[in-house]
Amino acid sequence: MSDSTGRVAVRKTYKLFIGGKFPRSESGRSYPVQNSNVALASRKDVRDAVLAARAAVKGWSGATAYNRGQILYRVAEMLEGRRDQFVGLGVPDDEVDEAIDRWVWYAGWADKLTQVYGNANPVAGPYFNLSAPEPTGVVGVLAPAEPALLGLVSVLAPAIVTGNTVVVLVAEASPLPAITLSEVLATSDLPGGVVNLLTGRPAETASWLAGHMDVNALDLTGVADPELAAEWERAAAGNLKRVLRPAAGPVDWSADPGVGRMTAFLETKTVWHPKGV
């Protein structure tokens, strides 16, 4: 397209976000969205994203909860600075504000979740018995199509605040807010590989993500087709992934999110320690 001066504008190509970088799809495919080109992820891209997520697990889960909270709060600060850019992509003003507030809310839970869900258990013996939540590992997420930004933040933030890393399959119809969010993440303090975003057709790539043996959990929130959700849940059973099923009815994304999405991808480790004499 050209402007009034006859200059031909450079059409932006939105790439994938894997390991903190922006590679083109291995397939070389793309599709048009709002006068831009968006990458169509392939099976190889899914494998690369899982590898990046797995490599980031040790560092991210081993970071202190306070440090994770500070990094996520920094992301919220940068989202605030890019507010007008999201609005320019067609995201409503109030949705952008809610998404930023939602991110801050989850960041605040980083150093509180263990206090709430950890426990000192009473035992009949001279021992301390302590239970503490730990991250599951690599989580595959199918993001909802609408609301594009608030829905994505609402499934992404709770998974990573607890120390998990994620591979997100972005809805085909609304990828631009997700890729713009990845540009925020890439320039924040978030380590590469903690979040990996794949655009394209989830109907093509989700089966490979669901069946991948190095993925520990699967969030099917963004799946609208019950038959596909059931198919991918069966694929996830191969290595006993934790599966968060899509809601039975419409989701009110503006409602209080609660802690369910954080606790869904946590394991509980219990240790015994003898008391001193």
N, C-alpha and C positions, 0 to 999 in steps of 0.2 A: 504494500500500500504506500502511496505517496502523499505528502502534505501539500499545502497551497503553493509552496515554492517549487514543487516538482521533485523534491528529494525523496528517495525511496527509503523508508524506515527499515532498520535492521530488526527482523523478527526474532524475538528471544526464543531460545531453545532451553526448556527446563529439563535438567538432567536428574538422574537418580542421586540419592544421598546414601553412600555406603562407606563406612569406616572413616567418617569425617571428611570425605572427599565427594566430588560431584562427577562421577564417571558417566559416559553415555551408556545406554543399554548395550549389552553384548550382542543383542539381536540386530542392532542398527535401526530398529523401528521407532516410529513416533506417531503421534496423532495430534490434530489441531484442537486447541482450546483457546478461545478469546484472542484470536490473532497471534497465538504463540504455538510453538511445538512442544509437546510433552513426551518424554520417553516412555516406551512400552517395555516393561521389564520382562525378562525371560527366565527360564528355569535356571540358567547359569547365574543370573543376577541374584536369584533367591539364594543359591548356594553361597555366593560371595558375601551376601548380607549376613547369612547365618555364621559364616566363618568370622566376619568382623565382630559380630555381636558376642560370639563365644570368646574371642580374644580379649574383649573388653570386660568380661565378667569379673575376673580376679581383681583388677584395679578398682572398678566401680563398687563392687560389693565390699571390698576391703577398705574403702575410704570411710572416714568417720561419718556418722549420721549428720553431725554439725556441718561438715564440709560439703556433703551432698546437698543439704538445705541451702547453704550459701551459694553454691553453683546454680541451683534451680531458681533461687531468688534473683540472681544476676540475669538469668534468661528472661524473667518477668520484666526486669528493668529495660532490657533491650526490646522486648515486645512492645512496651509502652512507647519507646522511641520510634518504632515502626508502625504505630497505630494507623496513620494516614495511608500507608502503603496497603495495609489489609483492606481498609475501607475502599481504596481505589480498585481493588480486585472484586468488589461487589459484596464484601462481607458487611452486614449492617453494623452501624456504630455500636449499638447496645450489645451485639454479640461479641465484638472485639473486646469491649470492656469486661464482659462476663468471662471471656476466655482468659484475659490477663489476671482477673481476680481469682479465677479457679486455679491458675498456675501458682499464684502466691499462696493460696490456701493449702495446696498439696505440699509446697515447699516447707511450710510451717510444720507439717507433720513429720518431717524427716527425723528429728531428734526426739520425738515424743512417742512414736509408735511402739518402741520396745518397752517403754515404761507402762503403756496401757495394756499391751498384749503379752509382755513377759511376766513371769511369775516365780515366786519362791514357794515351792509345793511342800505341804506338810507330809512328813514320812515318819514311820515307826522305827527309828534307829538313829545312831549318832552320825547323821549325814546332813549335808546341805543338798537339796534337790532343786535345781534351777532350770526353768524353761525360758527360751528366748526365740523370737521369730528371726528367720533368716530368709534371704531371697531364694526363689526357686531356680533362677538361672536365666536362660534365654526364653523370651516370651514372644510368640507370634501374635500379631494383632491385626484384625480386619477392621479398619476404621469406618465409622458411619458416613454416609454420603451427606447427610444434613443433620444438624448445622455443621458446615464444613470445618470451621475453625474450632468452635466450642466443643463439638463432638470429638474431634481429634484430640484436643487437649485433655478432655475428660477421660479418654482411654489411655493416653500416652503417659501423662504425668503420674498417675497412681502406680503404674507399673515400674517406672524408673526410680521414684522417690525411695522405694524400699530396697534398692540395690540391684534390681534386675536390669538386663539389657533387652532391647526390643528390635524386632523386624516388623515394620508396619506396612501393610498393603493398603495403599490409599485408594479411596473410591474413584472409579474411572471418570465420573461426571464432574467431580469437584477437586482437582488436584492442586490448583494454584495456591490456595492458602497453606496447604501442607508443605509444598516446596519452598514457599516463602518462609515458613516456620523453620525449615531445615537450614535456610541461609542465616537465620538468627542463631540457631544452635551451633552452626559451624564457626561463628565469630564470637561465641561465648566461651566460658571456661569448661564446657561439657567435653569430656574426653571423647575422641573419635571412636566410633563403634558402639557407644552406649545406645544411640538411636540411629536406626537405618530405615530410610523411607523409600519404598518402591512404588512408582506410579505405573499405570497401565490398566490391565483387566484382571482384577482379582479372581474372576471365574477361571482364568487360565493358570494363574500362579498359586492359588491358595492350596490346591491339592498337594503341591510339592512342599509347601511350607508345613502343612498339617502332617504330612508323612515323614518329614525330615527327622532323623534319629538323634540329632544334636539340638533339637528344640525341646524345651522342658514343659512349656505350657502354651495354650492357645486361647485367645480371646476372640470369640465369634460375634461380638456385639454388632458389627456392621453388616452382617449377613441377613438379607431380607427374605431369601428363599429358604423355607424350612427343609426342603429336600437336600439342598446343597449343604446346609448347616449339619444335617444328620450324616451326610457323606463324609464331610471333613472331620466330624467328631469320630467317626469310625476309623478314618485314616490316622487320627491322633492316638488311637488306642495301642498302636504298635509298640510304643515305648512308654505307655501309661502316662501320657501328658495330662496335666491339669487342664480342664476345659471350662471356660466360662461361656455359657450358652447365651444366645441372643434373647432379649426380653420377649415375652409372649405378646405384648402390645406396644403401643407408642411409648417412647421414653420422653419424659420432661427433663431436658438437659439443663434447664434453669433451676431445677429443684436442688435442695441440699443433697450433695452427692454421697454423704456418709463415708464410711471407711471400707465398705464392702469390696471395692475395686482394689484397694491396697492389700487387704488380707487374703484376697482370692489367690494371689501369687506369692504366698509366704509358706515356708516350712517351719516347723517348730523343733528346735533342737533342745534336748533335755540332758543335763549333765548331773552326775553325782560327785560329791566331794566330801571326804571325811572331816568331821569336826575335830578340832584340836583337843587334846586331853587337858 
